Amino acid sequence: MREQTIASPVEFSGIGLHTGEAATMRILPAPAGKGIVFRRVDLDNFELRADVGSVERVAYATTLMNRGVWISTVEHLLSALYGFGIDNAFVELDNFEVPILDGSGLKYIEAIQKVGIVAQDVERSVMRITKSFALEENGKTIAIHPSESFSIEYEIGFPHPLIGDQKLEVEITPMNYANLIAPARTFGFYEEVEKLQASGLVRGGSLENAIVLTEKGMLNETSLRFPDEFVRHKILDLLGDFALIGQAVQGRIVANRAGHALHTRFVAELLAGTDHWTVAAGEASIKVS
Ligand SMILES: [Zn+2]
């Protein structure tokens, strides 16, 4: 399996979920070994690498920062690139928050499928989990175990009639990602909107880019895209944060009621030691369907 990039540039415009600011973003092909690199075109092309060392703030969205320059809400974009096996890309952005689009990864997948993916002349290295690693924090847990493939199992529980307990395990292949995970949208609770907006969050949130839950139902007039869309979006988010590991992984992730803060801490701590994994170049460990 070789490293991959997109065949030609794709462009997106829209507002940021939290800032409500308009932004235009272009994803461009990048050479092998480059990784995912953001460029703030409004700041002399200042570059920010999508790696766990750049993570700054993770309360409601994942923000990357370096030398005072930040890029916010990167998780859905990184999820789509990682889920689709894009190792290398430049992401040009003319503002500080990635457009939320429809609140899922669907637009990215549609655009990438349209232009196509190209294999590059470098073998992809794969981090193989050799020993289980787990983190626990206030009843939230996340772990990764040795496995022959790359999969995520997620379990959530919300005392809400549309959610309740949801649990799903998905093997992350490009096909599964596109069909089972990418369409799942962001969700939030209407009763929290005012409080979040007062803290500078969800100012761009609307029924166009999120499922907004009321006490007993939801404000959106369209139906859910999956009965368990909520847990699927949690898998989308986790994959976006896990993408900050910067390489393909062979292992089975199991998460229970986690969130961005625990996801990113998990990646940082997993990378910090070498007791739980080895890296092998050129092994066809990520299956392509
Ligand atoms: Zn999300």
Boltz pocket constraint, residues with backbone or C-beta under 6 A from the ligand:
constraints:
  - pocket:
      binder: B
      contacts: [[A, 75], [A, 76], [A, 103], [A, 186], [A, 233], [A, 237]]
      max_distance: 6.0
